[in-house]
Amino acid sequence: MTIRTRAFERVEEVSALPIYRDRKAALLTDFYQLTMMYGYHQADGQDQRVVFDLFYRTNPCGNGYVIAAGLEQVVWYLHNLRFDDEDIAYLRSLGAFSDDFLEELRNFRFTGHLYAVPEGTVVFPNEPLLRFEGRVFELQLVESAVLSFVNHQSLIATKARRIVDAARANTAHPNAPVIEMGLRRAQNMDASVFGARAAMIGGCVGTSNVLAGQSFGMAVLGTQAHSWIQNFDSELEAFRAYAQTFPDNVVLLVDTYDVLRSGVPNAIALARELEAQGRKVHSIRIDSGDLAYFSKRARQMLDAAGYPDIGIIASSDLDEFTIRDLLIQGAKITSWGVGTHLITSQGCPALGGVYKLAAREREGELEPCIKVSENASKVTNPGKKQVLRFIVEGHASADLIALDDEVIDPTQPIELFDPVHTYKRKTIRNFTVEPLLTPVYQSGELVYELPTLTDIQSRVEDQLKLFSSEVLRPVNPHGYHVDLSQRLWNLKHDLLLAQRPAGVPST
């Protein structure tokens, strides 16, 4: 019998959202996960306890950090992870698995532990974002799906934040909003809907995607297409018809024919007509051409006509670099519509998160284990771990990846050292410690109440205030300190030495 805690009720609410409703989860996996599960089953090793970490190795887009996202989707997945009759029938048709294995799948439930970094947390390379503990049979299955969820949404949230920060560099309009408009360019439906959600986590104020708006309670925004203007005998007639249809949100697309000789003059003409009725034009939108030049000239024309409050929205294949350049050139843009480059994270299409074994059961005890590689960056950190953030005078000073049972005394100074260049050391005093990994599942029971999207957005803003502008800058950011505890470093070093073939000298 399932205990109906608030955490359980909240995930049931999430599962009922339109994008999740009636969706199946079990077969969202790579086939080799099932073949490995079958191998464990055949070897009678399916109940072996293991620990897996999900982390990434390199910040995307040249950024200095990542915004963690996707945990809601992970929880939905684990909550609804069941193999139904249709799933079992399909797997049986493959001819690869025995009937007793398929019956094991029919009874599948997630019974393990999950610790995770809450969505909206600022994180760094090699820090576990999720830590799974439990039966290898279960933890092998979930790898592909949870990587998909966390990799995608963390990537898009981070890209969105880069774009939002670029837009906020506008000193005349420091709160210039960014609208996510990528539906038609996203790779598929899920990428567009969950990408829109991640964009909101990153700081966008709304989306053009109606299904995303319905699913997650986002503001849905949109104006008109060039075809609307073309379908009337004149541009002014099209503007009038739109203003009559949407009297409280008159936004006019002014680049269908000629921005400065037609679009803006017609917008001004309509503004005068509406003013006589006690109404107003809210904004114009420019979707092509030299956005810096057109926005400056349009601003001059609108101001000269007595309409300094009419905003200027820009779209047209924007990204953080284009927005920054436009502002350097003095563009007079008050809000931004960003599509392709945001929803696809163009230029950096994947986060590259991985899911690696950190400990396995041996003789009834969990034993740390390590993956060795010729590439030093791919050598894993062994054991059950926690991530500790040191806060000094209200600012994040460093993160420490430590073994889960380590206790840090905040009354004593602590010396941190770079895990590769160990001569680089930093002493921290008068700090508080914030553990980043929080319990989500305990023995298969959900103990974490999923936050609302608004709560996650607030967490992002609070998190970013902890870090220096040098860490947050989008180009050549200062590297934030992420170190290993002495115990973890010693364990890793000992395991690496133990892996060296006999007779091979150390270097």
C-alpha positions in Angstrom: 0.0 0.0 0.0 1.4 3.4 -1.0 1.4 6.1 1.7 -0.1 9.2 0.3 2.4 11.8 1.5 2.5 15.3 0.1 5.5 14.3 -2.0 3.4 11.4 -3.5 0.4 13.7 -4.1 2.7 16.3 -5.8 4.2 13.7 -8.2 0.7 12.5 -9.0 -0.2 16.1 -9.8 2.8 16.3 -12.1 2.0 13.0 -13.8 -1.5 14.4 -14.7 0.0 17.3 -16.6 -0.8 17.2 -20.3 2.8 16.5 -21.5 3.1 13.5 -19.0 -0.4 12.2 -19.0 -0.9 8.6 -20.1 2.7 8.3 -21.3 4.7 5.1 -20.9 8.2 5.0 -19.5 9.6 1.5 -19.3 10.9 1.1 -22.9 12.6 4.5 -22.9 16.0 2.8 -22.6 18.8 1.5 -24.8 18.6 -2.2 -25.7 22.0 -2.9 -24.1 20.6 -1.9 -20.7 18.1 -4.8 -21.0 20.8 -7.2 -22.2 22.9 -6.3 -19.2 19.9 -6.8 -16.9 19.3 -10.1 -18.5 23.0 -11.1 -17.9 22.7 -10.2 -14.2 19.5 -12.2 -14.0 21.0 -15.2 -15.7 24.1 -15.0 -13.4 21.8 -14.6 -10.3 23.5 -11.3 -9.6 20.5 -9.0 -10.1 20.2 -8.1 -6.4 23.8 -6.9 -6.1 23.8 -3.5 -4.5 25.6 -0.7 -6.4 26.1 3.0 -6.5 25.9 5.1 -9.7 26.8 8.8 -10.1 25.4 11.0 -12.9 27.7 13.9 -13.6 29.2 15.9 -16.6 32.8 16.6 -17.4 32.8 19.9 -19.3 30.7 23.1 -19.1 28.8 23.7 -22.4 29.1 26.7 -24.6 32.4 27.8 -23.0 30.3 28.7 -19.9 31.6 28.7 -16.3 28.8 26.6 -14.8 25.6 24.7 -15.5 22.1 25.1 -14.2 20.8 21.7 -13.0 17.4 20.8 -14.5 15.4 17.8 -15.4 14.8 16.3 -11.9 11.0 16.6 -12.2 11.1 14.4 -15.3 13.4 11.9 -13.5 10.9 11.6 -10.6 8.0 11.3 -13.0 9.9 8.5 -14.8 10.7 6.5 -11.6 7.2 7.0 -10.3 5.6 5.6 -13.4 8.2 3.0 -14.3 6.1 -0.2 -15.1 6.3 -2.8 -17.8 2.7 -3.4 -19.1 1.4 -6.3 -21.2 2.2 -4.5 -24.4 5.8 -3.9 -23.3 6.2 -7.5 -22.3 4.7 -8.7 -25.6 7.1 -6.6 -27.6 10.2 -7.7 -25.7 9.0 -11.3 -26.1 8.8 -10.8 -29.8 12.5 -9.9 -29.9 13.4 -13.5 -29.0 16.2 -12.4 -26.8 14.9 -13.0 -23.3 13.5 -15.9 -21.2 10.0 -16.0 -19.8 11.2 -15.8 -16.2 13.1 -12.6 -17.0 10.1 -11.1 -18.6 8.1 -11.9 -15.6 10.7 -10.2 -13.5 10.2 -7.1 -15.6 6.4 -7.3 -15.2 6.9 -7.0 -11.4 9.5 -4.2 -11.8 9.4 -1.3 -9.3 12.1 1.2 -8.3 13.1 0.3 -4.8 16.4 2.1 -4.5 17.6 5.4 -3.1 18.1 8.6 -5.1 19.9 11.7 -3.9 19.9 14.7 -6.3 20.8 18.3 -6.7 17.6 20.3 -6.7 16.6 21.9 -10.0 17.9 25.4 -10.4 21.2 24.7 -8.6 24.4 26.0 -10.1 26.7 23.1 -10.6 30.2 22.3 -12.0 32.1 19.6 -13.8 32.5 16.2 -12.1 30.1 16.9 -9.3 27.4 14.2 -8.9 24.1 15.7 -9.9 22.3 12.4 -9.1 23.4 9.5 -6.9 21.6 6.3 -7.2 21.9 3.4 -4.7 20.2 0.1 -5.0 19.9 -3.2 -7.0 22.0 -3.3 -10.1 19.0 -4.7 -11.9 17.1 -1.5 -11.4 19.9 1.0 -11.6 21.1 -0.4 -14.9 17.7 0.1 -16.5 17.3 3.8 -15.6 20.6 5.0 -16.9 19.6 6.0 -20.5 16.4 7.8 -19.5 17.7 9.9 -16.7 20.7 10.9 -18.7 18.3 12.1 -21.5 16.2 14.1 -19.1 19.1 15.8 -17.1 21.4 16.3 -20.1 18.8 18.0 -22.2 17.1 20.3 -19.7 20.3 21.3 -18.0 21.8 22.2 -21.3 18.8 24.3 -22.4 18.5 26.0 -19.0 22.2 27.0 -19.2 21.9 28.3 -22.8 18.8 30.2 -21.9 20.6 31.9 -19.0 23.5 33.0 -21.2 20.9 34.6 -23.5 19.0 36.2 -20.7 22.1 37.6 -19.2 23.1 39.1 -22.5 19.7 40.8 -22.8 20.0 42.1 -19.3 23.2 43.9 -20.2 21.0 46.6 -21.8 21.6 49.4 -19.3 18.6 51.3 -20.7 16.3 48.2 -20.2 18.1 46.0 -17.6 15.1 43.8 -17.2 14.5 43.3 -20.9 12.5 40.1 -21.2 13.4 37.1 -23.3 10.7 35.0 -24.9 11.3 31.4 -25.9 10.1 30.9 -29.5 11.8 27.7 -30.7 8.9 25.2 -31.3 9.2 25.1 -35.0 13.0 24.5 -34.9 13.1 22.0 -32.0 14.0 18.4 -33.0 10.7 17.0 -31.8 7.7 17.6 -29.6 9.4 16.6 -26.3 12.5 18.7 -27.1 10.2 21.7 -27.7 8.0 21.3 -24.6 10.7 20.3 -22.1 13.1 22.8 -23.7 10.6 25.5 -23.1 10.4 24.5 -19.5 14.1 24.5 -19.2 14.2 28.0 -20.9 11.9 29.3 -18.2 14.3 27.8 -15.5 17.1 29.7 -17.3 15.2 33.0 -17.0 12.8 33.4 -20.0 9.5 35.1 -19.2 7.3 33.1 -21.5 7.0 30.8 -24.5 5.3 30.7 -27.9 4.6 26.9 -27.2 1.0 26.5 -26.2 1.4 22.9 -25.0 4.3 23.9 -22.8 2.2 26.7 -21.4 -0.7 24.4 -20.7 1.6 21.7 -19.1 3.7 23.9 -16.9 1.7 27.1 -16.3 4.0 29.4 -18.3 2.9 32.6 -20.0 2.2 32.0 -23.7 3.0 34.9 -26.0 2.7 35.6 -29.7 1.8 38.3 -32.1 1.4 37.9 -35.9 3.1 36.4 -38.9 4.1 38.1 -42.2 1.3 36.1 -43.9 -1.2 38.0 -41.7 0.0 41.3 -43.1 0.2 40.0 -46.7 -3.4 38.7 -46.5 -4.8 42.3 -46.3 -4.9 44.9 -49.0 -2.6 47.2 -47.0 -0.3 47.0 -44.1 -2.3 49.6 -42.1 -5.5 47.6 -42.7 -3.8 44.5 -41.3 -2.6 46.5 -38.3 -6.2 47.8 -37.7 -7.7 44.4 -37.9 -5.2 43.0 -35.4 -5.8 45.8 -33.0 -9.5 45.2 -33.2 -9.1 41.5 -32.5 -6.6 42.0 -29.6 -7.3 45.4 -28.2 -5.3 45.0 -25.0 -2.1 43.7 -26.6 -1.4 45.5 -29.8 2.0 44.3 -31.1 2.7 45.0 -34.7 5.1 43.2 -37.0 6.7 46.1 -39.1 9.2 44.4 -41.4 6.9 42.7 -44.0 7.5 45.4 -46.6 9.8 48.2 -45.5 10.5 48.9 -41.8 11.2 52.6 -41.9 9.1 53.7 -44.9 6.1 51.6 -44.3 6.0 49.5 -41.1 6.9 52.1 -38.5 4.9 55.0 -40.1 1.8 52.7 -40.2 2.3 51.7 -36.6 2.5 55.4 -35.7 -0.7 56.1 -37.7 -2.5 53.3 -35.8 -1.1 54.5 -32.5 -2.7 57.9 -33.2 -6.1 56.3 -34.1 -6.0 54.2 -30.9 -5.0 57.1 -28.8 -8.1 58.9 -29.8 -10.0 55.9 -28.5 -8.1 55.8 -25.2 -6.1 52.8 -26.3 -2.5 52.3 -27.3 0.0 50.3 -29.3 2.1 48.2 -26.9 5.1 47.3 -29.1 6.4 46.8 -32.6 8.4 43.8 -33.7 11.3 43.7 -36.2 12.1 40.2 -37.5 14.7 40.8 -40.2 17.4 43.1 -41.5 19.9 45.2 -39.5 18.3 45.1 -36.1 20.7 47.7 -34.6 20.1 50.2 -37.3 16.3 49.6 -37.6 15.7 49.7 -33.9 17.6 53.0 -33.5 15.8 54.7 -36.4 12.5 53.2 -35.2 13.1 54.6 -31.7 13.8 58.0 -33.1 10.6 58.0 -35.2 8.4 56.7 -32.3 9.8 59.2 -29.9 9.4 62.1 -32.4 5.8 61.1 -32.9 5.2 61.2 -29.1 5.3 57.5 -28.4 8.3 56.8 -26.2 6.5 54.0 -24.4 6.0 51.8 -27.5 8.4 49.0 -27.1 10.6 47.4 -29.7 10.8 43.6 -29.9 13.5 41.9 -31.9 13.7 38.4 -33.3 15.5 36.7 -36.2 18.0 34.0 -35.3 19.3 35.7 -32.1 21.7 34.2 -29.6 23.7 35.6 -26.7 26.5 36.9 -28.9 24.3 38.6 -31.4 22.3 40.2 -28.6 25.5 41.4 -26.9 26.8 42.9 -30.2 23.5 44.6 -30.9 23.6 46.3 -27.5 27.2 47.4 -28.0 26.0 49.0 -31.3 23.4 50.9 -29.3 20.3 48.9 -30.4 17.1 50.2 -28.9 15.5 46.9 -28.2 13.2 46.4 -25.2 12.5 42.6 -25.5 13.8 39.7 -27.4 12.2 36.6 -29.1 14.8 33.8 -29.3 14.1 30.5 -31.1 16.5 28.3 -32.9 19.7 29.0 -31.1 18.0 28.6 -27.7 15.9 25.5 -28.1 18.7 23.6 -29.9 21.6 25.1 -28.0 23.1 25.7 -31.3 26.9 25.4 -31.3 26.8 23.1 -28.3 24.1 20.5 -28.9 24.7 18.2 -26.0 25.8 18.4 -22.3 27.6 15.1 -22.3 26.6 13.9 -18.9 27.6 10.4 -17.9 26.4 7.7 -15.5 29.2 5.8 -13.9 29.6 3.0 -11.3 31.1 4.3 -8.1 30.6 1.4 -5.7 29.5 -2.3 -5.8 28.6 -4.9 -3.2 31.3 -7.3 -2.2 30.9 -9.8 0.7 27.9 -7.9 1.9 29.6 -4.4 2.0 29.7 -1.6 -0.6 33.2 -1.4 -2.0 34.4 1.7 -3.9 35.3 1.2 -7.5 37.0 3.3 -10.2 37.0 3.5 -14.0 40.6 4.0 -15.3 41.3 5.6 -18.6 44.3 6.8 -20.6 42.4 10.1 -20.7 42.8 11.6 -17.2 39.5 13.5 -17.4 37.7 10.2 -17.7 39.1 8.6 -14.6 36.1 8.5 -12.2 35.8 9.4 -8.5 35.1 6.3 -6.4 32.7 5.7 -3.6 29.5 7.2 -2.2 29.9 10.9 -2.4 28.4 14.2 -1.3 29.0 17.7 -2.8 29.6 20.3 -0.2 29.5 24.0 -1.0 31.4 26.4 1.2 29.7 29.8 1.8 31.9 32.6 3.1 30.3 35.9 3.9 27.3 35.1 1.7 29.3 34.0 -1.3 30.2 30.6 -2.7 34.0 30.1 -2.2 34.5 26.5 -3.3 32.9 23.1 -3.7 34.2 19.9 -2.2 33.4 16.4 -3.5 33.7 14.3 -0.4 32.9 10.8 0.8 29.3 10.7 2.0 30.2 9.9 5.7 32.7 12.8 6.0 32.0 15.5 8.6 33.3 19.0 8.1 33.7 21.1 11.2 32.8 24.7 10.2 34.7 26.1 13.3 38.0 24.9 11.9 39.9 26.2 8.8 40.0 23.7 6.0 42.6 23.4 3.3 41.4 22.5 -0.2 43.6 21.5 -3.0 43.3 21.0 -6.8 42.8 17.2 -7.4 45.2 17.4 -10.4 47.6 20.2 -9.6 47.8 19.4 -5.9 50.2 22.2 -5.2 47.4 24.6 -5.8 45.8 25.0 -2.3 43.2 27.3 -0.7 42.4 27.7 3.0 38.8 28.6 3.9 37.8 30.0 7.3 34.6 31.2 8.9 32.4 29.3 6.5 29.0 27.5 6.4 28.6 24.3 4.5 25.6 23.5 2.2 25.3 19.9 1.1 24.0 19.9 -2.5 22.7 16.3 -2.8 19.3 15.9 -1.1 17.3 12.7 -0.6 14.6 12.2 -3.2 13.8 8.4 -2.9 14.5 6.3 0.1 14.0 2.5 -0.4 11.7 3.2 -3.3 9.5 5.8 -1.4 9.4 9.3 -2.7 10.5 11.7 0.1 11.0 14.9 -1.9 8.2 17.2 -2.8 8.7 18.5 -6.3 8.9 22.3 -6.4 6.8 24.5 -8.7 8.4 26.1 -11.8 8.2 29.4 -10.0 10.1 28.0 -7.0 12.8 26.7 -9.3 13.1 30.1 -11.1 13.6 31.7 -7.7 16.3 29.2 -6.7 18.2 30.0 -9.9 18.2 33.7 -9.0 19.3 33.0 -5.4 22.0 30.6 -6.6 23.5 33.0 -9.1 23.8 35.7 -6.4 26.3 33.5 -4.6 28.9 33.6 -7.3 31.3 36.2 -8.5 30.8 37.9 -11.9 34.1 36.4 -13.0 32.7 32.9 -12.6 29.4 33.9 -14.3 30.8 35.8 -17.3 30.0 34.1 -20.6 33.4 34.3 -22.2 36.6 33.0 -20.6 35.0 32.6 -17.1 37.2 32.2 -14.1 37.4 28.6 -13.0 35.4 27.9 -9.8 37.2 25.8 -7.2 35.9 22.2 -7.2 38.2 20.0 -5.2 38.3 16.5 -3.7 38.5 15.9 0.0 41.8 14.4 1.3 40.1 11.1 2.0 38.5 10.9 -1.4 41.8 11.8 -3.1 43.7 9.2 -1.1 41.1 6.6 -2.0 41.2 7.4 -5.7 45.0 7.4 -5.6 45.1 4.0 -3.9 42.6 2.5 -6.3 44.6 3.8 -9.3 47.8 2.2 -7.9 45.9 -1.1 -7.3 44.7 -1.1 -10.9 48.3 -0.9 -12.3 49.4 -4.2 -13.8 52.1 -6.1 -11.9 55.6 -5.1 -12.9 54.6 -1.8 -14.3 56.5 1.0 -12.5 54.6 4.1 -11.3 55.4 7.4 -13.2 
